[in-house]
Amino acid sequence: MHELSIAQSLLKIVEDESKKHGVSRVTRVQVRIGTLSAVVPEALSFSFEVISERTVAEGAELDIEVVPARGRCQNCNIDFEVGSSFFLCPKCGGIASEIISGKELEISHIEAE
């Protein structure tokens, strides 16, 4: 379960930022996770909840935004949402030459007291 190591990395970032800004308690952490990142949001939430006990982020809400996978067609250059394993353009049937979203794994916002 790699979500545990991801949760540990997120918590480390939250703790570092809290120290940098003199924060004593984090109440919410917003995270963006792409559908192609192979992260299970429920497993990440559970892992974060467990490892954040007795830290500045204890009890903090982990707000996860799932970012859909989008590709850009190599033929007609349109952007389109990519299905689970289909990287074909819905307009012309061309192949997505570029994945423009769906691989995200980032903290977008931290709320604190």
Stockholm file with secondary structure:
# STOCKHOLM 1.0

chainA/1-113         MHELSIAQSLLKIVEDESKKHGVSRVTRVQVRIGTLSAVVPEALSFSFEVISERTVAEGAELDIEVVPARGRCQNCNIDFEVGSSFFLCPKCGGIASEIISGKELEISHIEAE
#=GR chainA/1-113 SS CTHHHHHHHHHHHHHHHHHHHTCSCEEEEEEEEETTSCCCHHHHHHHHHHHTTTSTTTTCEEEEEEECCEEEETTTCCEEECCSSCCBCTTTCCBEEEEEESCCEEEEEEEEC
#=GC SS_cons         CTHHHHHHHHHHHHHHHHHHHTCSCEEEEEEEEETTSCCCHHHHHHHHHHHTTTSTTTTCEEEEEEECCEEEETTTCCEEECCSSCCBCTTTCCBEEEEEESCCEEEEEEEEC
//
